[in-house]
């Protein structure tokens, strides 16, 4: 998703919000960072199917959108730590009811599955 699209002022609020969480991994990264600052390796261990390339791209986009703060410690080897900004935490809190709804939906789907 291009950064200019996320800044389009002629869209509804839901579209503007979805623009910054669009993609397979961004909501999972928000969830992972809710527990506190983490290094990229820690994030990859928590989300094992996430490739390093996609992780880097998603974190850069989230940083550009003001959701994630990147801090590089001047030690050898370089130590990079990512954390949620206040804006990112606010988005995460706003998504909590949607997450609850999604879990209820999954429960209903599970109830409707035939028992084999």
MMTF fields as JSON, N, C-alpha, C and O atoms, coordinates in Angstrom:
{
  "mmtfVersion": "1.0.0",
  "mmtfProducer": "UNKNOWN",
  "numBonds": 463,
  "numAtoms": 464,
  "numGroups": 116,
  "numChains": 1,
  "numModels": 1,
  "chainsPerModel": [1],
  "groupsPerChain": [116],
  "chainIdList": ["A"],
  "bondAtomList": [4, 2, 8, 6, 12, 10, 16, 14, 20, 18, 24, 22, 28, 26, 32, 30, 36, 34, 40, 38, 44, 42, 48, 46, 52, 50, 56, 54, 60, 58, 64, 62, 68, 66, 72, 70, 76, 74, 80, 78, 84, 82, 88, 86, 92, 90, 96, 94, 100, 98, 104, 102, 108, 106, 112, 110, 116, 114, 120, 118, 124, 122, 128, 126, 132, 130, 136, 134, 140, 138, 144, 142, 148, 146, 152, 150, 156, 154, 160, 158, 164, 162, 168, 166, 172, 170, 176, 174, 180, 178, 184, 182, 188, 186, 192, 190, 196, 194, 200, 198, 204, 202, 208, 206, 212, 210, 216, 214, 220, 218, 224, 222, 228, 226, 232, 230, 236, 234, 240, 238, 244, 242, 248, 246, 252, 250, 256, 254, 260, 258, 264, 262, 268, 266, 272, 270, 276, 274, 280, 278, 284, 282, 288, 286, 292, 290, 296, 294, 300, 298, 304, 302, 308, 306, 312, 310, 316, 314, 320, 318, 324, 322, 328, 326, 332, 330, 336, 334, 340, 338, 344, 342, 348, 346, 352, 350, 356, 354, 360, 358, 364, 362, 368, 366, 372, 370, 376, 374, 380, 378, 384, 382, 388, 386, 392, 390, 396, 394, 400, 398, 404, 402, 408, 406, 412, 410, 416, 414, 420, 418, 424, 422, 428, 426, 432, 430, 436, 434, 440, 438, 444, 442, 448, 446, 452, 450, 456, 454, 460, 458],
  "bondOrderList": [1, 1, 1, 1, 1, 1, 1, 1, 1, 1, 1, 1, 1, 1, 1, 1, 1, 1, 1, 1, 1, 1, 1, 1, 1, 1, 1, 1, 1, 1, 1, 1, 1, 1, 1, 1, 1, 1, 1, 1, 1, 1, 1, 1, 1, 1, 1, 1, 1, 1, 1, 1, 1, 1, 1, 1, 1, 1, 1, 1, 1, 1, 1, 1, 1, 1, 1, 1, 1, 1, 1, 1, 1, 1, 1, 1, 1, 1, 1, 1, 1, 1, 1, 1, 1, 1, 1, 1, 1, 1, 1, 1, 1, 1, 1, 1, 1, 1, 1, 1, 1, 1, 1, 1, 1, 1, 1, 1, 1, 1, 1, 1, 1, 1, 1],
  "groupList": [{"groupName": "UNK", "atomNameList": ["N", "CA", "C", "O"], "elementList": ["N", "C", "C", "O"], "formalChargeList": [0, 0, 0, 0], "bondAtomList": [1, 0, 2, 1, 3, 2], "bondOrderList": [1, 1, 2], "singleLetterCode": "X", "chemCompType": "L-PEPTIDE LINKING"}],
  "groupTypeList": [0, 0, 0, 0, 0, 0, 0, 0, 0, 0, 0, 0, 0, 0, 0, 0, 0, 0, 0, 0, 0, 0, 0, 0, 0, 0, 0, 0, 0, 0, 0, 0, 0, 0, 0, 0, 0, 0, 0, 0, 0, 0, 0, 0, 0, 0, 0, 0, 0, 0, 0, 0, 0, 0, 0, 0, 0, 0, 0, 0, 0, 0, 0, 0, 0, 0, 0, 0, 0, 0, 0, 0, 0, 0, 0, 0, 0, 0, 0, 0, 0, 0, 0, 0, 0, 0, 0, 0, 0, 0, 0, 0, 0, 0, 0, 0, 0, 0, 0, 0, 0, 0, 0, 0, 0, 0, 0, 0, 0, 0, 0, 0, 0, 0, 0, 0],
  "groupIdList": [1, 2, 3, 4, 5, 6, 7, 8, 9, 10, 11, 12, 13, 14, 15, 16, 17, 18, 19, 20, 21, 22, 23, 24, 25, 26, 27, 28, 29, 30, 31, 32, 33, 34, 35, 36, 37, 38, 39, 40, 41, 42, 43, 44, 45, 46, 47, 48, 49, 50, 51, 52, 53, 54, 55, 56, 57, 58, 59, 60, 61, 62, 63, 64, 65, 66, 67, 68, 69, 70, 71, 72, 73, 74, 75, 76, 77, 78, 79, 80, 81, 82, 83, 84, 85, 86, 87, 88, 89, 90, 91, 92, 93, 94, 95, 96, 97, 98, 99, 100, 101, 102, 103, 104, 105, 106, 107, 108, 109, 110, 111, 112, 113, 114, 115, 116],
  "secStructList": [7, 7, 2, 2, 2, 2, 6, 7, 1, 1, 1, 7, 2, 2, 2, 2, 2, 2, 2, 2, 2, 7, 1, 1, 1, 2, 2, 2, 2, 2, 2, 2, 2, 6, 6, 7, 7, 5, 7, 2, 2, 2, 2, 2, 2, 2, 6, 6, 6, 7, 7, 2, 2, 2, 2, 2, 2, 2, 2, 2, 2, 2, 2, 2, 6, 6, 1, 3, 3, 3, 3, 3, 3, 7, 1, 1, 1, 7, 3, 3, 3, 3, 3, 3, 7, 2, 2, 2, 2, 2, 2, 2, 2, 2, 2, 2, 2, 2, 2, 2, 2, 2, 2, 2, 2, 2, 2, 2, 2, 2, 2, 2, 1, 7, 7, 7],
  "xCoordList": [0.866, 0.0, 0.901, 1.836, 0.621, 1.439, 1.066, -0.087, 2.05, 1.822, 0.849, 0.076, 0.872, -0.029, -1.487, -2.358, -1.757, -3.129, -3.635, -4.82, -2.767, -3.179, -3.425, -3.996, -3.009, -3.197, -4.327, -4.522, -5.068, -6.178, -7.258, -7.8, -7.573, -8.551, -9.98, -10.917, -10.167, -11.507, -12.023, -12.621, -11.794, -12.308, -13.007, -12.792, -13.847, -14.503, -13.48, -12.415, -13.801, -12.887, -12.494, -11.344, -13.445, -13.142, -12.124, -11.196, -12.293, -11.338, -9.951, -8.948, -9.898, -8.615, -7.949, -6.731, -8.739, -8.186, -7.703, -6.625, -8.499, -8.122, -6.866, -6.078, -6.675, -5.494, -4.201, -3.212, -4.19, -2.948, -2.788, -1.7, -3.841, -3.705, -3.842, -3.849, -3.952, -4.101, -2.895, -1.752, -3.16, -2.098, -2.275, -2.997, -1.613, -1.784, -1.194, -1.705, -0.133, 0.632, 0.51, 0.92, -0.023, 0.002, -0.816, -0.38, -1.987, -2.765, -2.066, -2.108, -1.43, -0.685, 0.507, 0.827, 1.158, 2.275, 1.787, 2.447, 0.637, 0.051, -0.186, 0.159, -0.776, -1.055, 0.243, 0.307, 1.265, 2.539, 3.21, 3.806, 3.119, 3.78, 2.987, 3.504, 1.745, 0.962, 1.63, 1.478, 2.365, 2.997, 4.282, 4.879, 4.713, 5.895, 6.879, 6.684, 7.953, 8.965, 9.596, 9.827, 9.868, 10.456, 11.435, 11.312, 12.403, 13.363, 12.779, 11.878, 13.275, 12.732, 12.775, 11.841, 13.841, 13.935, 12.844, 12.318, 12.505, 11.424, 10.091, 9.277, 9.876, 8.636, 8.542, 7.469, 9.649, 9.649, 9.397, 8.754, 9.891, 9.622, 8.144, 7.567, 7.538, 6.115, 5.222, 4.111, 5.713, 4.957, 5.826, 6.346, 5.988, 6.987, 6.8, 7.769, 5.598, 5.398, 5.727, 5.685, 6.048, 6.37, 7.838, 8.74, 8.067, 9.445, 10.118, 9.45, 11.424, 12.174, 11.875, 11.742, 11.772, 11.493, 10.13, 10.017, 9.112, 7.762, 7.705, 7.039, 8.395, 8.448, 9.034, 8.466, 10.158, 10.817, 9.905, 9.78, 9.273, 8.384, 7.191, 6.85, 6.562, 5.392, 5.772, 5.051, 6.905, 7.333, 7.668, 7.369, 8.278, 8.582, 7.302, 7.208, 6.313, 5.038, 4.339, 3.782, 4.367, 3.729, 4.444, 3.811, 5.762, 6.522, 6.156, 5.967, 6.059, 5.7, 4.288, 4.009, 3.412, 2.036, 1.904, 0.809, 3.023, 3.006, 2.504, 2.164, 2.449, 1.955, 3.062, 2.831, 4.264, 5.39, 6.575, 6.839, 7.28, 8.516, 9.685, 9.675, 10.681, 11.895, 13.039, 13.323, 13.687, 14.818, 16.041, 16.014, 17.111, 18.351, 19.355, 19.677, 19.847, 20.839, 22.229, 22.5, 23.092, 24.421, 25.383, 26.306, 25.14, 26.023, 26.354, 25.676, 27.382, 27.738, 27.399, 27.827, 26.659, 25.952, 24.803, 24.341, 24.354, 23.269, 22.044, 21.691, 21.426, 20.232, 19.058, 19.041, 18.079, 16.89, 15.708, 15.504, 14.933, 13.767, 12.566, 12.648, 11.458, 10.217, 9.208, 9.132, 8.433, 7.376, 6.209, 6.362, 5.047, 3.886, 4.001, 4.436, 3.61, 3.477, 2.127, 1.337, 1.87, 0.555, -0.538, -1.613, -0.255, -1.203, -1.454, -2.586, -0.384, -0.509, -1.289, -2.102, -1.046, -1.782, -3.267, -4.136, -3.542, -4.929, -5.626, -6.776, -4.935, -5.507, -5.745, -6.789, -4.787, -4.929, -6.146, -6.886, -6.35, -7.514, -8.809, -9.824, -8.772, -9.961, -10.31, -11.481, -9.319, -9.553, -10.029, -10.505, -9.913, -10.286, -11.738, -11.978, -12.718, -14.093, -14.25, -15.03, -13.523, -13.574, -12.993, -13.513, -11.926, -11.334, -12.333, -12.477, -13.015, -14.027, -15.112, -15.524, -15.572, -16.582, -16.067, -16.793, -14.815, -14.222, -14.164, -14.418, -13.833, -13.807, -15.211, -15.384, -16.221, -17.607, -18.008, -18.672, -17.602, -17.901, -17.25, -17.885, -15.995, -15.311, -16.006, -16.101, -16.498, -17.245, -18.507, -18.822, -19.233, -20.447, -20.118, -20.842, -19.029, -18.617, -18.278, -18.628, -17.597, -17.23, -18.468, -18.514, -19.477, -20.714, -21.473, -22.15, -21.361, -22.117, -21.406, -21.979, -20.174, -19.439, -19.975, -20.204, -20.175, -20.636, -19.545, -18.361, -19.965, -19.016, -18.764, -19.698, -17.46, -17.146, -16.771, -16.479],
  "yCoordList": [-1.174, 0.0, 1.222, 1.319, 2.127, 3.324, 4.279, 4.336, 5.024, 5.947, 7.046, 7.513, 7.471, 8.544, 8.11, 8.938, 6.845, 6.36, 6.451, 6.704, 6.252, 6.324, 7.759, 7.989, 8.725, 10.124, 10.77, 11.983, 9.989, 10.513, 11.035, 10.277, 12.308, 12.924, 12.732, 13.096, 12.164, 12.002, 10.577, 10.046, 9.961, 8.616, 8.612, 9.503, 7.602, 7.51, 7.068, 6.556, 7.262, 6.947, 5.482, 5.156, 4.599, 3.163, 2.822, 2.051, 3.387, 3.145, 3.654, 2.997, 4.827, 5.39, 4.489, 4.315, 3.919, 3.022, 1.722, 1.23, 1.17, -0.095, 0.08, -0.856, 1.255, 1.502, 1.278, 0.82, 1.592, 1.434, 0.041, -0.299, -0.776, -2.151, -3.171, -4.376, -2.679, -3.574, -4.5, -4.076, -5.732, -6.716, -7.831, -7.693, -8.923, -10.131, -10.001, -10.619, -9.214, -9.272, -8.069, -8.157, -6.97, -5.754, -5.886, -5.425, -6.503, -6.655, -7.622, -7.435, -8.645, -9.578, -8.872, -9.147, -7.975, -7.217, -6.254, -6.093, -5.612, -4.761, -5.586, -5.165, -6.756, -7.654, -8.043, -8.014, -8.403, -8.834, -7.69, -7.915, -6.476, -5.333, -4.774, -3.944, -5.217, -4.768, -5.157, -4.464, -6.262, -6.738, -5.988, -6.227, -5.084, -4.285, -4.289, -4.992, -3.494, -3.391, -4.741, -5.562, -4.95, -6.217, -6.008, -5.084, -6.895, -6.906, -7.694, -8.508, -7.468, -8.182, -9.705, -10.392, -10.232, -11.681, -12.211, -13.301, -11.444, -11.836, -11.859, -12.761, -10.858, -10.808, -11.998, -12.579, -12.354, -13.507, -14.811, -15.71, -14.933, -16.146, -16.234, -17.321, -15.087, -15.08, -15.324, -15.836, -14.956, -15.106, -15.885, -15.305, -17.188, -17.971, -18.023, -18.266, -17.806, -17.845, -16.514, -16.413, -15.511, -14.179, -14.155, -14.431, -13.826, -13.775, -12.472, -11.494, -12.479, -11.293, -10.114, -8.977, -10.393, -9.335, -8.689, -7.463, -9.496, -8.976, -8.265, -7.238, -8.8, -8.15, -6.746, -5.777, -6.642, -5.351, -4.376, -3.218, -4.837, -3.977, -3.513, -2.331, -4.427, -4.067, -3.086, -2.118, -3.329, -2.426, -1.041, -0.037, -0.972, 0.335, 1.1, 2.301, 0.39, 1.042, 1.497, 2.594, 0.665, 1.009, 2.185, 3.023, 2.241, 3.378, 4.659, 5.715, 4.554, 5.713, 6.21, 7.404, 5.304, 5.673, 6.109, 6.438, 6.113, 6.599, 5.599, 5.983, 4.316, 3.296, 2.666, 2.205, 2.656, 1.95, 2.898, 3.713, 2.769, 3.53, 2.564, 1.473, 2.97, 2.166, 2.843, 4.02, 2.091, 2.631, 1.76, 0.547, 2.4, 1.68, 2.041, 3.213, 1.031, 1.224, 1.106, 0.175, 2.038, 2.109, 1.164, 1.589, -0.123, -1.162, -2.098, -2.091, -2.889, -3.859, -5.249, -5.622, -6.036, -5.639, -4.687, -4.635, -3.936, -2.981, -3.694, -4.798, -3.046, -3.595, -2.685, -1.513, -3.228, -2.474, -2.981, -4.189, -2.059, -2.413, -1.641, -0.447, -2.35, -1.742, -1.713, -2.641, -0.632, -0.51, 0.254, 0.947, 0.115, 0.868, 2.312, 2.594, 3.215, 4.613, 4.757, 3.813, 5.908, 6.148, 5.985, 5.458, 6.44, 6.337, 4.87, 4.476, 4.068, 2.638, 1.922, 1.045, 2.293, 1.695, 2.055, 1.228, 3.299, 3.745, 2.914, 2.51, 2.66, 1.822, 0.409, -0.184, -0.126, -1.469, -1.573, -2.555, -0.567, -0.549, -0.423, -1.02, 0.353, 0.507, -0.796, -1.047, -1.623, -2.896, -3.997, -5.03, -3.808, -4.852, -5.32, -6.527, -4.406, -4.889, -5.681, -6.632, -5.302, -6.045, -7.446, -8.422, -7.541, -8.834, -9.709, -10.897, -9.11, -9.857, -10.387, -11.543, -9.529, -9.941, -11.11, -12.072, -11.017, -12.08, -13.404, -14.454, -13.371, -14.604, -15.191, -16.409, -14.323, -14.811, -15.456, -16.493, -14.837, -15.415, -16.779, -17.716, -16.9, -18.197, -19.247, -20.409, -18.83, -19.749, -20.242, -21.431, -19.345, -19.737, -20.671, -21.636, -20.39, -21.277, -22.657, -23.662, -22.717, -24.01, -24.786, -26.006, -24.092, -24.739, -25.333, -26.351, -24.695, -25.148, -26.253, -26.805, -26.583, -27.644, -29.001, -29.248, -29.878, -31.211, -31.977, -31.877, -32.735, -33.547, -34.805, -35.497, -35.119, -36.324, -37.477, -38.561],
  "zCoordList": [0.0, 0.0, 0.0, 0.795, -0.873, -0.936, 0.179, 0.606, 0.644, 1.747, 1.353, 2.19, 0.079, -0.343, -0.23, 0.037, -0.427, -0.318, 1.117, 1.338, 2.08, 3.476, 3.908, 4.974, 3.11, 3.453, 2.66, 2.747, 1.893, 1.103, 2.04, 2.843, 1.945, 2.842, 2.368, 3.079, 1.174, 0.608, 0.731, -0.205, 1.875, 2.128, 3.48, 4.301, 3.707, 5.013, 6.058, 5.713, 7.304, 8.398, 8.463, 8.758, 8.189, 8.226, 7.146, 7.388, 5.969, 4.884, 5.257, 4.979, 5.889, 6.317, 7.356, 7.336, 8.26, 9.277, 8.655, 8.987, 7.756, 7.117, 6.265, 6.126, 5.7, 4.872, 5.652, 5.08, 6.946, 7.71, 8.303, 8.769, 8.299, 8.808, 7.699, 7.949, 6.454, 5.305, 5.207, 5.379, 4.934, 4.781, 5.79, 6.777, 5.528, 6.339, 7.743, 8.677, 7.913, 9.153, 10.07, 11.228, 9.62, 10.441, 11.72, 12.775, 11.65, 12.885, 13.839, 15.055, 13.296, 14.143, 14.796, 15.952, 14.074, 14.642, 15.722, 16.749, 15.502, 16.547, 17.806, 18.91, 17.63, 18.754, 19.477, 20.706, 18.712, 19.309, 20.069, 21.122, 19.549, 20.183, 21.367, 22.115, 21.546, 22.703, 24.02, 25.025, 24.012, 25.236, 25.576, 26.626, 24.697, 24.974, 23.825, 22.833, 23.96, 22.904, 22.589, 23.476, 21.299, 20.883, 19.742, 18.938, 19.702, 18.607, 17.443, 17.645, 16.224, 15.064, 15.213, 14.799, 15.793, 15.993, 16.908, 16.686, 17.935, 18.846, 18.113, 18.312, 17.262, 16.491, 15.538, 15.371, 14.922, 13.998, 14.74, 14.199, 15.97, 16.755, 17.136, 17.161, 17.43, 17.784, 16.577, 16.711, 15.395, 14.146, 13.16, 12.207, 13.377, 12.634, 11.118, 10.399, 10.616, 9.162, 8.486, 7.26, 9.267, 8.761, 8.309, 9.101, 7.043, 6.536, 6.973, 7.309, 6.961, 7.355, 6.421, 6.872, 5.131, 4.158, 4.427, 4.438, 4.639, 4.876, 6.224, 6.353, 7.225, 8.535, 8.395, 8.9, 7.718, 7.536, 6.799, 7.198, 5.732, 4.949, 5.793, 5.781, 6.519, 7.332, 8.435, 8.678, 9.107, 10.175, 9.63, 10.278, 8.458, 7.848, 7.53, 7.782, 6.97, 6.659, 7.941, 7.99, 8.968, 10.236, 10.9, 11.542, 10.742, 11.275, 10.514, 11.117, 9.191, 8.367, 8.7, 8.595, 9.095, 9.458, 10.913, 11.368, 11.644, 13.021, 14.043, 15.163, 13.682, 14.603, 15.442, 16.56, 14.881, 15.496, 15.616, 14.731, 16.736, 16.945, 16.805, 17.376, 16.049, 15.837, 16.564, 16.343, 17.428, 18.174, 17.907, 18.114, 17.443, 17.162, 18.248, 18.441, 18.954, 20.005, 19.386, 18.628, 19.706, 19.112, 19.825, 20.521, 19.631, 20.16, 19.005, 17.978, 19.175, 18.143, 18.62, 19.713, 17.873, 16.661, 17.004, 18.144, 15.993, 16.218, 16.793, 16.379, 17.735, 18.366, 18.016, 18.391, 17.298, 16.913, 17.721, 17.843, 18.273, 19.078, 18.534, 18.247, 18.403, 17.935, 19.072, 19.877, 19.126, 20.125, 19.509, 18.503, 20.129, 19.669, 20.121, 21.237, 19.25, 19.644, 20.355, 20.384, 20.915, 21.512, 20.456, 20.741, 19.242, 18.137, 17.775, 17.496, 17.785, 17.506, 18.589, 18.296, 19.846, 20.966, 20.874, 21.15, 20.483, 20.308, 19.227, 19.4, 18.117, 17.065, 17.568, 17.296, 18.295, 18.836, 19.75, 19.697, 20.581, 21.467, 20.67, 21.028, 19.591, 18.748, 18.038, 17.753, 17.752, 17.063, 18.004, 17.535, 19.318, 20.279, 20.102, 20.083, 19.972, 19.754, 18.453, 18.402, 17.411, 16.159, 16.36, 15.818, 17.135, 17.459, 18.226, 17.94, 19.194, 19.954, 19.022, 19.127, 18.106, 17.145, 16.295, 16.045, 15.859, 15.053, 15.798, 15.208, 17.089, 17.887, 18.028, 17.972, 18.212, 18.278, 16.958, 16.941, 15.853, 14.527, 14.371, 13.887, 14.773, 14.679, 15.528, 15.134, 16.712, 17.565, 16.881, 16.944, 16.227, 15.5, 14.35, 14.103, 13.646, 12.555, 13.08, 12.461, 14.218, 14.805, 15.225, 15.071, 15.758, 16.182, 15.003, 15.144, 13.839, 12.675, 11.895, 10.956, 12.266, 11.57, 11.983, 13.167, 11.018, 11.379, 12.133, 11.811, 13.13, 13.907, 13.141, 12.736, 12.932, 12.146, 13.014, 12.509]
}
